[in-house]
């Protein structure tokens, strides 16, 4: 979960939809109701199809200007401030880290603009850490 300076909470999880596995972020206003400015349906929710399945670790980090980086299992996604998946980051706004196998991302840290650090585990006790250079968003 992240909390914006305006007091809006964004919570993320993963799950299955009719189309397959997905990352499922939701934004709430300061009063705890769904934020209608987040998501394409105006209900405060986003479905990011194509996530890796069967994982229960989820994490989120907010960057400047309300851009979000999300992780669930071995899936890594970027959302714009309105919840739209960023096509500048990857097709559909999501990428799967295929190597090493069994990766569970937790947490995502954004130490500076256009950079991310991911940490997690491989399910066998080994630690995973990677650094990413992120394309700028022109939004």
Beta strands, then each sheet from edge to edge (+ up, - down):
strand 1: 2-3
strand 2: 9-11
strand 3: 14-17
strand 4: 20-23
strand 5: 26-28
strand 6: 48-49
strand 7: 58-62
strand 8: 68-72
strand 9: 75-79
strand 10: 94-96
strand 11: 104-112
strand 12: 115-121
strand 13: 127-133
sheet 1: 1+ 2- 5+
sheet 2: 3+ 4- 6+
sheet 3: 7+ 8- 9+ 10-
sheet 4: 11+ 12- 13+
end
